[in-house]
Amino acid sequence: MKIIKKIIFILSVFAVIYSCSTKKDTVVSRNWHSLNTKYNVLFNGKEAFKKGVEAINNDYKDDWFQQLPIEPLKFEGEKLEIPTFNSGMGAGFGDKNKEEKKASTPFGIAEEKAVKSIQKHGMNIDGNERNSQIDDAYLLLGKARYYDERYIPAIEAFNYVITTYPFASLINETKIWRAKTNIRLDNEEFAIESLKLLLQVKDTLEIDLPEEIKEQGYTALAMAYVKTDSIQKVKKYLVKATKTLKDRNQGARNLFILGQILSSENKKDSASMVFNKIIDFKKAPKKYKMHAHIELAKNSTNDSTTVVVLEKLHKLIKERENKPYLDELYYQVGFLHEKNDSINLAVNYYKKSLRAQSVNVKQKTYTFERLGNINFKNSKYKLASAYYDSILNISKDTHSLRIRRIKRKHKNLASLIKFENIVTKNDSILKITSLSKTDQEVYFQKYIDDLKKADKDAAQLKLNKAAFGDTFGGSSLQSNKKGKWYFYNPQSLSFGQTEFKRIWGDRKLEDDWRWSSKTSSNITDNDSVQVVQKKLRYDLESYIKTIPTRKGAIDTLNLDRNQALYELGLIYKEQFKNPNIALNRLERVASLNPKEELILPINWHLYQIYKDLGNKTKANKHKNVILTDYATTVFAKNIKYPNKKNKEEISVTEIETKYKELYYLYKDNQFKETVKQVVDLLPSIENSKLIAKFELLRAYAIGKYTDKKTYKFALEAIIIKYGNTEEGKRAKEIVEQLSK
């Protein structure tokens, strides 16, 4: 009996081994390999592939300020590490190191399992594949290679399925994946042709396709038309792709892109309908729903819809689960208030947007830009410059047109702020120099008293923080559960130690420690420096000594302040088109007894501003100064004969000749005369390409008979006006050398 059982067992083993053969075309063999492929190797491969796709959908960082790509993939610089195989169809592995490396990524595992299915369970007998799961394996192999950016091997896998299994259930999906791969290879025309053959011809023949296949096919067609810049075709196929929404991720994405396109075409109502469809789509991922709300806010066209949208945004802000989107929600609320001219509310919400915790750097740049523009519009140029500076410090997209414009604006503001600081600083110093000795002492004594109070408050705050730590202002010390006894309570102990040091100082643990002679003498050099600095901060005489008393130093302060006021007047007039502030600066410098060479240009610019503003009385005042005191200058001629201006314009040849004359005058060391003639000539060559050369020659001449600061002012004015010219660049080089 035992022998019979052994024989039966041995025969069973041989039967199983025989059925496992991939060379025997039997029912048992086919079913065994098919089931083993489907529910073992291939199942694990598909699960790994699914995880990889989910990770892409979850981790991909979309730029919501731009039109989203239809497929959320970014391969550049992020190529997945998956090894190659010995044959195009995956006949074998390479070495062990490659195999181990491959299995570290989801798509690597998927490809590994697909190849294993083909190698171990393929039943290619007499040119026919008997394992019904091998076509699935090749499709998985192609998709894994697609995500590895190995498009040619991917197409080989897809083509193998199409040619070998033309009637397989997954043939349509394979054709769509092959078309997508061709789009990646810039073969979009071939992709469009093959997809239309699949979708439109079959529709004509009334051969019904599954809804999932139609969605995938129309999405792929939209991808192809994006590459050909056929926006209307993109819209057409996105509409078709979003009829059923079987794939919740891709469906929501397609809807969002469709809404973005409609919004960019100013079809606000149609776009709003699409975004509302996303909001009503229950299975849509949250990120699409939230940004659909934000896009609805952008598309609000009138006051009534704005009120409704604002209510909805406030409701979203209150919901705890929307915390990751607070920066964008606050920004959009601020934008709507700004659009309704509620500027204070807008600024408040923009600041809330900046305070919200977020890693969205681009959103922060837009918020900073809005705040910068508001302050710029309100002539708060220093604050505007600070916001633009914040953008440049955090922005990663440094080469975009938007950031380049902000950079230019910030550069111009930097020059303006520099001159404003000079005016403020010199005004303060000159005001103090004009006071009597007693008034100067009173002024600085008040400053020292305020300084002492501020230092005392800061020291007390530091003491409180050291004593109470994070619980300061919270629960009482007695409520600490770590121990009721004083020495078991770390917070009470810390407070006691701090109080002791504050009252007694740092003393050694020894007898008679209360005696003053026992105070610690362990003072470091750094402590000594701090003590000296503190004494100087409170020393009245140290401040009095810094007040300039020499006439030459005071005159230099006046000259620098006046030159800065003049340059500010030109910047506000020419660059920022702010005539009111320009008038303020120019009128002020005119009242401060400026140097002779500034009087004529100051009156000329004031005449132009008042004339443009329609103030004839003030314009005539400055016109009369020019006609009376500077009757022979070009400025006076332009006023007397405004209609002859074009006829009297100097030709290019004459300008070049004039430049040579002035240059030789400069070389002959007649610097003041060079400056005077250049200033007289400038109004008649405003439209000349050579004007920057004359300005630079004027700056050179100024540098020869004035001080270093005045020379720098003249050069900086050229940098501001003609920064992109050779003269502007040369002026910048000189300023950098002077600043060393």
RODODREN-894355 format. One record per residue (C-alpha): z, y negated, x negated; chain. Coordinates in steps of 0.05 Angstrom, whole numbers. Layout:
<sites>
      w      v      u c
      Z      Y      X A
...
</sites>
This chain:
<sites>
      w      v      u c
      0      0      0 A
     18    -46    -57 A
    -48    -31    -91 A
    -87    -48    -27 A
    -50   -115    -23 A
    -67   -131    -95 A
   -140   -114    -83 A
   -142   -158    -21 A
   -108   -215    -60 A
   -157   -209   -118 A
   -216   -208    -71 A
   -189   -270    -35 A
   -182   -307   -100 A
   -253   -289   -120 A
   -277   -310    -50 A
   -243   -378    -58 A
   -272   -387   -128 A
   -340   -367   -102 A
   -335   -416    -44 A
   -315   -472    -93 A
   -380   -467   -130 A
   -425   -528   -124 A
   -486   -483   -136 A
   -477   -439    -73 A
   -506   -465     -8 A
   -458   -432     40 A
   -421   -458    102 A
   -354   -447     68 A
   -376   -481      4 A
   -406   -541     40 A
   -346   -552     85 A
   -295   -541     29 A
   -328   -593    -17 A
   -340   -641     40 A
   -268   -640     64 A
   -241   -644     -7 A
   -285   -704    -22 A
   -269   -741     43 A
   -194   -730     48 A
   -176   -727    -25 A
   -216   -761    -79 A
   -258   -808    -37 A
   -200   -826      8 A
   -160   -850    -51 A
   -220   -889    -77 A
   -231   -925    -11 A
   -157   -942     -6 A
   -159   -973    -76 A
   -222  -1011    -58 A
   -190  -1037      6 A
   -130  -1062    -34 A
   -175  -1098    -82 A
   -213  -1134    -26 A
   -147  -1153      8 A
   -121  -1181    -58 A
   -184  -1224    -64 A
   -176  -1251      7 A
   -102  -1266     -4 A
   -106  -1294    -75 A
   -171  -1333    -74 A
   -156  -1408    -79 A
   -202  -1445    -33 A
   -220  -1518    -43 A
   -211  -1543     29 A
   -241  -1610     10 A
   -308  -1577     -2 A
   -352  -1530     39 A
   -324  -1461     29 A
   -367  -1406     -1 A
   -385  -1352     49 A
   -358  -1297      3 A
   -292  -1315    -30 A
   -308  -1291   -100 A
   -304  -1325   -167 A
   -324  -1282   -226 A
   -332  -1334   -280 A
   -275  -1326   -330 A
   -242  -1274   -285 A
   -285  -1213   -294 A
   -249  -1149   -276 A
   -240  -1098   -331 A
   -277  -1035   -309 A
   -312   -990   -360 A
   -383   -965   -357 A
   -404   -893   -348 A
   -452   -850   -387 A
   -506   -849   -334 A
   -531   -899   -284 A
   -506   -857   -226 A
   -439   -840   -257 A
   -450   -772   -290 A
   -390   -775   -337 A
   -334   -815   -367 A
   -333   -846   -435 A
   -274   -837   -481 A
   -201   -831   -460 A
   -184   -903   -477 A
   -237   -929   -429 A
   -214   -883   -375 A
   -142   -908   -380 A
   -165   -980   -382 A
   -209   -970   -321 A
   -153   -944   -277 A
   -113  -1009   -284 A
   -151  -1047   -229 A
   -164  -1029   -156 A
   -239  -1031   -164 A
   -233   -991   -228 A
   -196   -936   -190 A
   -248   -939   -135 A
   -305   -929   -184 A
   -267   -874   -219 A
   -256   -836   -154 A
   -329   -846   -133 A
   -354   -817   -199 A
   -305   -760   -194 A
   -330   -743   -124 A
   -402   -742   -149 A
   -387   -702   -212 A
   -340   -649   -183 A
   -363   -643   -111 A
   -437   -659   -113 A
   -480   -601    -87 A
   -550   -619   -108 A
   -587   -554    -94 A
   -663   -551    -99 A
   -667   -627    -96 A
   -624   -633    -33 A
   -553   -656    -31 A
   -511   -608     12 A
   -446   -648     10 A
   -448   -698     67 A
   -397   -743     34 A
   -435   -758    -30 A
   -474   -815      1 A
   -406   -848     16 A
   -387   -838    -56 A
   -450   -872    -81 A
   -438   -930    -33 A
   -367   -938    -58 A
   -393   -934   -129 A
   -443   -990   -117 A
   -391  -1035    -82 A
   -341  -1026   -139 A
   -395  -1045   -189 A
   -413  -1105   -147 A
   -342  -1132   -152 A
   -345  -1117   -227 A
   -406  -1164   -232 A
   -449  -1106   -257 A
   -505  -1118   -208 A
   -561  -1077   -237 A
   -520  -1012   -238 A
   -496  -1030   -168 A
   -567  -1035   -143 A
   -583   -968   -175 A
   -527   -936   -135 A
   -550   -969    -70 A
   -623   -951    -82 A
   -602   -878    -94 A
   -570   -876    -25 A
   -630   -909      9 A
   -681   -863    -23 A
   -641   -799    -21 A
   -606   -806     46 A
   -654   -847     90 A
   -622   -821    154 A
   -549   -826    133 A
   -501   -861    181 A
   -484   -913    128 A
   -556   -930    109 A
   -554   -998    144 A
   -490  -1018    108 A
   -520   -997     42 A
   -581  -1040     54 A
   -537  -1100     68 A
   -497  -1089      4 A
   -562  -1083    -35 A
   -586  -1149     -5 A
   -520  -1183    -24 A
   -527  -1157    -95 A
   -598  -1186    -98 A
   -571  -1253    -75 A
   -523  -1252   -134 A
   -583  -1238   -179 A
   -619  -1298   -150 A
   -669  -1253   -114 A
   -653  -1286    -47 A
   -725  -1282    -22 A
   -725  -1207    -28 A
   -656  -1204      4 A
   -679  -1246     64 A
   -741  -1202     73 A
   -701  -1137     71 A
   -646  -1163    118 A
   -696  -1189    169 A
   -731  -1122    166 A
   -665  -1089    182 A
   -639  -1136    235 A
   -699  -1168    270 A
   -749  -1110    270 A
   -697  -1061    296 A
   -679  -1111    350 A
   -752  -1115    370 A
   -757  -1039    373 A
   -693  -1039    416 A
   -657   -996    366 A
   -585  -1019    375 A
   -543  -1033    313 A
   -467  -1031    312 A
   -434  -1099    320 A
   -400  -1093    252 A
   -468  -1083    218 A
   -498  -1143    254 A
   -439  -1186    231 A
   -448  -1163    159 A
   -523  -1172    161 A
   -522  -1242    191 A
   -468  -1263    142 A
   -510  -1238     84 A
   -571  -1276    112 A
   -529  -1340    115 A
   -508  -1327     42 A
   -581  -1322     23 A
   -601  -1386     58 A
   -543  -1423     24 A
   -578  -1407    -42 A
   -643  -1436    -15 A
   -609  -1498     13 A
   -634  -1483     83 A
   -574  -1511    121 A
   -605  -1503    190 A
   -618  -1429    176 A
   -547  -1422    150 A
   -521  -1450    215 A
   -566  -1405    256 A
   -542  -1341    224 A
   -469  -1362    221 A
   -472  -1372    297 A
   -500  -1302    304 A
   -449  -1273    256 A
   -390  -1303    295 A
   -408  -1277    364 A
   -364  -1215    359 A
   -313  -1228    303 A
   -300  -1155    287 A
   -280  -1172    215 A
   -222  -1220    224 A
   -223  -1248    152 A
   -298  -1258    145 A
   -306  -1279    218 A
   -254  -1334    212 A
   -285  -1357    147 A
   -355  -1359    178 A
   -328  -1401    236 A
   -294  -1449    189 A
   -357  -1459    147 A
   -398  -1470    210 A
   -348  -1523    232 A
   -352  -1557    163 A
   -428  -1560    167 A
   -427  -1589    237 A
   -375  -1640    215 A
   -416  -1661    154 A
   -475  -1673    202 A
   -429  -1719    243 A
   -432  -1671    303 A
   -357  -1681    315 A
   -354  -1651    385 A
   -391  -1587    364 A
   -348  -1581    302 A
   -284  -1589    343 A
   -307  -1533    390 A
   -315  -1487    330 A
   -247  -1505    300 A
   -214  -1494    368 A
   -247  -1426    369 A
   -212  -1409    303 A
   -145  -1433    331 A
   -155  -1389    393 A
   -176  -1329    351 A
   -110  -1290    350 A
   -128  -1245    292 A
   -151  -1302    247 A
   -111  -1309    182 A
    -61  -1366    184 A
    -95  -1407    129 A
   -157  -1415    172 A
   -117  -1433    233 A
    -77  -1487    197 A
   -138  -1518    164 A
   -174  -1516    231 A
   -119  -1561    259 A
   -127  -1607    199 A
   -203  -1610    209 A
   -192  -1626    283 A
   -151  -1685    260 A
   -207  -1708    214 A
   -256  -1703    271 A
   -216  -1744    321 A
   -263  -1799    345 A
   -221  -1844    390 A
   -150  -1867    403 A
   -137  -1818    460 A
   -156  -1757    419 A
   -117  -1784    359 A
    -53  -1787    401 A
    -62  -1714    422 A
    -77  -1692    351 A
    -17  -1729    323 A
     29  -1695    373 A
      1  -1628    353 A
      9  -1643    278 A
     82  -1665    288 A
     95  -1600    326 A
     64  -1560    268 A
    107  -1598    218 A
    170  -1578    254 A
    153  -1503    253 A
    188  -1470    195 A
    132  -1421    178 A
     85  -1479    164 A
    125  -1502    103 A
     70  -1483     53 A
     22  -1531     89 A
     69  -1591     96 A
     35  -1632     41 A
    -32  -1626     78 A
     -2  -1638    147 A
     36  -1700    124 A
    -26  -1726     89 A
    -68  -1719    152 A
    -15  -1754    195 A
    -16  -1810    144 A
    -91  -1813    146 A
    -92  -1820    222 A
    -40  -1875    220 A
    -81  -1911    166 A
   -143  -1905    209 A
   -103  -1937    266 A
    -81  -1994    219 A
     -9  -1971    219 A
     -5  -1980    144 A
     71  -1975    137 A
     72  -1909    175 A
     14  -1884    134 A
     49  -1900     68 A
    112  -1865     93 A
     75  -1801    109 A
     34  -1802     45 A
    100  -1805      6 A
    127  -1747     47 A
     64  -1709     28 A
     79  -1721    -46 A
    151  -1699    -38 A
    133  -1634     -3 A
    135  -1574    -50 A
     65  -1551    -64 A
     20  -1526   -120 A
    -41  -1558    -89 A
    -58  -1608   -144 A
   -122  -1633   -112 A
    -85  -1651    -48 A
    -37  -1692    -90 A
    -95  -1730   -123 A
   -122  -1749    -55 A
    -54  -1773    -32 A
    -44  -1814    -95 A
   -113  -1843    -86 A
    -98  -1865    -14 A
    -33  -1899    -36 A
    -70  -1931    -95 A
   -125  -1958    -50 A
    -75  -1986      0 A
    -38  -2024    -55 A
   -104  -2046    -86 A
   -127  -2074    -20 A
    -61  -2111    -13 A
    -69  -2140    -84 A
    -10  -2099   -110 A
    -50  -2081   -172 A
      7  -2056   -216 A
     30  -2006   -163 A
    -43  -1985   -150 A
    -52  -1974   -225 A
     10  -1929   -227 A
    -19  -1885   -171 A
    -87  -1880   -205 A
    -52  -1862   -270 A
    -16  -1805   -233 A
    -84  -1778   -211 A
   -111  -1778   -282 A
    -48  -1743   -308 A
    -52  -1684   -260 A
   -125  -1677   -243 A
   -162  -1617   -271 A
   -230  -1638   -245 A
   -239  -1692   -298 A
   -316  -1692   -297 A
   -326  -1703   -222 A
   -357  -1768   -198 A
   -295  -1785   -158 A
   -247  -1778   -218 A
   -295  -1817   -263 A
   -294  -1875   -213 A
   -219  -1874   -210 A
   -216  -1874   -286 A
   -260  -1937   -290 A
   -218  -1971   -237 A
   -154  -1953   -274 A
   -183  -1978   -340 A
   -199  -2046   -309 A
   -130  -2049   -278 A
    -98  -2033   -345 A
   -129  -2096   -375 A
   -107  -2137   -316 A
    -36  -2111   -320 A
    -33  -2124   -394 A
    -51  -2197   -383 A
     -2  -2202   -324 A
     54  -2174   -367 A
     39  -2226   -421 A
     43  -2282   -369 A
    109  -2255   -341 A
    140  -2243   -409 A
    120  -2310   -439 A
    140  -2348   -376 A
    210  -2317   -380 A
    218  -2334   -454 A
    191  -2405   -445 A
    238  -2416   -386 A
    298  -2396   -429 A
    276  -2440   -488 A
    274  -2499   -441 A
    348  -2491   -422 A
    405  -2525   -456 A
    451  -2486   -503 A
    505  -2482   -449 A
    456  -2458   -395 A
    428  -2406   -443 A
    498  -2378   -455 A
    513  -2377   -379 A
    447  -2342   -367 A
    459  -2286   -418 A
    533  -2279   -401 A
    513  -2264   -329 A
    463  -2213   -356 A
    517  -2180   -399 A
    566  -2177   -340 A
    514  -2144   -297 A
    499  -2096   -354 A
    572  -2076   -361 A
    579  -2064   -286 A
    516  -2020   -286 A
    542  -1980   -346 A
    609  -1971   -314 A
    578  -1946   -249 A
    533  -1898   -287 A
    593  -1871   -327 A
    633  -1859   -264 A
    575  -1823   -231 A
    568  -1779   -292 A
    642  -1765   -290 A
    639  -1745   -217 A
    581  -1698   -229 A
    617  -1665   -287 A
    680  -1657   -246 A
    651  -1631   -181 A
    583  -1603   -202 A
    537  -1582   -145 A
    595  -1582    -95 A
    605  -1657   -100 A
    602  -1684    -30 A
    605  -1614     -1 A
    664  -1568     11 A
    732  -1585    -18 A
    759  -1555    -82 A
    814  -1519    -45 A
    763  -1479     -5 A
    737  -1443    -66 A
    749  -1369    -56 A
    754  -1353   -130 A
    828  -1370   -133 A
    880  -1417   -102 A
    920  -1428   -167 A
    895  -1488   -207 A
    877  -1449   -270 A
    839  -1396   -231 A
    794  -1449   -200 A
    737  -1467   -249 A
    719  -1531   -211 A
    791  -1557   -209 A
    799  -1539   -282 A
    735  -1576   -301 A
    757  -1636   -263 A
    825  -1636   -298 A
    794  -1631   -367 A
    747  -1688   -353 A
    803  -1732   -326 A
    846  -1717   -387 A
    790  -1737   -435 A
    776  -1800   -396 A
    850  -1822   -400 A
    873  -1794   -468 A
    809  -1783   -506 A
    792  -1721   -548 A
    859  -1698   -578 A
    881  -1637   -617 A
    928  -1585   -587 A
    992  -1602   -626 A
   1061  -1633   -619 A
   1069  -1706   -602 A
    997  -1711   -579 A
   1012  -1772   -537 A
   1020  -1818   -598 A
    961  -1864   -609 A
    957  -1842   -682 A
    939  -1772   -658 A
    872  -1792   -627 A
    814  -1753   -653 A
    777  -1784   -712 A
    721  -1734   -707 A
    666  -1785   -694 A
    595  -1766   -714 A
    543  -1813   -742 A
    506  -1811   -677 A
    569  -1833   -640 A
    576  -1891   -689 A
    505  -1913   -676 A
    517  -1911   -601 A
    580  -1952   -608 A
    544  -2005   -649 A
    487  -2007   -599 A
    536  -2014   -542 A
    571  -2072   -577 A
    504  -2107   -588 A
    488  -2098   -514 A
    551  -2137   -496 A
    546  -2188   -553 A
    526  -2256   -528 A
    508  -2283   -597 A
    458  -2226   -609 A
    418  -2251   -548 A
    422  -2324   -566 A
    393  -2308   -635 A
    330  -2279   -604 A
    310  -2344   -570 A
    252  -2376   -608 A
    268  -2447   -632 A
    210  -2464   -679 A
    156  -2507   -648 A
    101  -2463   -676 A
    129  -2400   -642 A
    137  -2437   -575 A
     66  -2464   -580 A
     39  -2394   -593 A
     75  -2369   -530 A
     42  -2425   -490 A
    -27  -2411   -518 A
    -22  -2336   -506 A
      3  -2347   -435 A
    -53  -2397   -420 A
   -107  -2351   -449 A
    -80  -2293   -408 A
    -81  -2335   -344 A
   -153  -2355   -357 A
   -174  -2282   -370 A
   -138  -2261   -306 A
   -175  -2314   -267 A
   -242  -2286   -291 A
   -221  -2213   -277 A
   -199  -2229   -206 A
   -261  -2271   -193 A
   -315  -2227   -225 A
   -288  -2156   -222 A
   -240  -2151   -164 A
   -274  -2204   -120 A
   -206  -2234   -102 A
   -219  -2309   -100 A
   -149  -2328    -75 A
   -112  -2297   -134 A
   -167  -2322   -181 A
   -155  -2393   -156 A
    -80  -2385   -166 A
    -88  -2364   -239 A
   -142  -2415   -256 A
   -108  -2474   -221 A
    -43  -2457   -257 A
    -75  -2454   -326 A
   -111  -2519   -311 A
    -43  -2553   -298 A
    -13  -2527   -363 A
    -52  -2571   -411 A
    -97  -2514   -439 A
   -135  -2519   -504 A
   -199  -2561   -503 A
   -248  -2504   -503 A
   -219  -2475   -438 A
   -223  -2539   -397 A
   -298  -2537   -383 A
   -303  -2462   -363 A
   -239  -2469   -320 A
   -269  -2527   -281 A
   -336  -2490   -275 A
   -304  -2427   -246 A
   -259  -2467   -199 A
   -321  -2506   -175 A
   -358  -2441   -161 A
   -299  -2409   -123 A
   -285  -2470    -79 A
   -360  -2478    -66 A
   -364  -2405    -43 A
   -302  -2414      1 A
   -332  -2476     34 A
   -278  -2524      8 A
   -322  -2584     -8 A
   -265  -2630    -26 A
   -237  -2585    -81 A
   -306  -2565   -104 A
   -326  -2638   -112 A
   -263  -2652   -152 A
   -281  -2601   -206 A
   -355  -2619   -202 A
   -339  -2691   -218 A
   -298  -2670   -279 A
   -358  -2631   -306 A
   -408  -2688   -290 A
   -363  -2742   -320 A
   -332  -2709   -381 A
   -386  -2658   -398 A
   -449  -2691   -374 A
   -495  -2664   -428 A
   -475  -2591   -420 A
   -515  -2536   -385 A
   -460  -2533   -332 A
   -474  -2605   -312 A
   -549  -2593   -311 A
   -541  -2533   -265 A
   -500  -2576   -217 A
   -549  -2635   -219 A
   -613  -2593   -213 A
   -595  -2529   -176 A
   -667  -2518   -152 A
   -695  -2523   -223 A
   -650  -2468   -248 A
   -704  -2414   -248 A
   -755  -2460   -280 A
   -708  -2479   -336 A
   -686  -2409   -350 A
   -695  -2392   -423 A
   -746  -2338   -439 A
   -727  -2276   -478 A
   -760  -2302   -541 A
   -724  -2369   -535 A
   -658  -2333   -525 A
   -669  -2292   -588 A
   -686  -2355   -626 A
   -625  -2390   -599 A
   -581  -2331   -619 A
   -608  -2335   -691 A
   -592  -2410   -693 A
   -521  -2398   -670 A
   -513  -2339   -717 A
   -533  -2383   -777 A
   -485  -2436   -751 A
   -431  -2383   -751 A
   -450  -2360   -822 A
   -445  -2433   -844 A
   -371  -2430   -824 A
   -380  -2479   -767 A
   -337  -2436   -721 A
   -314  -2487   -670 A
   -384  -2514   -660 A
   -409  -2442   -651 A
   -358  -2430   -596 A
   -376  -2496   -561 A
   -451  -2482   -562 A
   -443  -2410   -537 A
   -398  -2434   -480 A
   -450  -2487   -461 A
   -506  -2436   -463 A
   -474  -2379   -423 A
   -487  -2404   -352 A
   -563  -2407   -365 A
   -566  -2335   -391 A
   -522  -2300   -340 A
   -578  -2251   -323 A
   -600  -2239   -394 A
   -591  -2172   -428 A
   -570  -2208   -491 A
   -510  -2244   -460 A
   -462  -2193   -490 A
   -487  -2210   -560 A
   -471  -2284   -549 A
   -402  -2266   -522 A
   -387  -2223   -583 A
   -411  -2278   -630 A
   -364  -2327   -594 A
   -306  -2278   -603 A
   -322  -2271   -678 A
   -321  -2347   -685 A
   -255  -2352   -646 A
   -225  -2301   -694 A
   -243  -2344   -754 A
   -202  -2405   -736 A
   -149  -2381   -687 A
    -92  -2330   -690 A
    -97  -2254   -683 A
    -74  -2253   -610 A
   -127  -2302   -586 A
   -179  -2262   -624 A
   -157  -2199   -588 A
   -159  -2233   -521 A
   -231  -2254   -532 A
   -250  -2183   -553 A
   -214  -2151   -494 A
   -252  -2196   -446 A
   -317  -2168   -475 A
   -291  -2096   -468 A
   -276  -2110   -394 A
   -343  -2143   -379 A
   -390  -2102   -423 A
   -352  -2038   -438 A
   -414  -1993   -436 A
   -456  -2036   -483 A
   -459  -2032   -559 A
   -423  -2099   -563 A
   -368  -2074   -517 A
   -358  -2011   -560 A
   -357  -2053   -623 A
   -305  -2100   -593 A
   -263  -2039   -574 A
   -266  -2013   -646 A
   -242  -2080   -673 A
   -184  -2084   -623 A
   -162  -2014   -643 A
   -162  -2035   -716 A
   -123  -2098   -701 A
    -71  -2058   -662 A
    -55  -2012   -721 A
</sites>
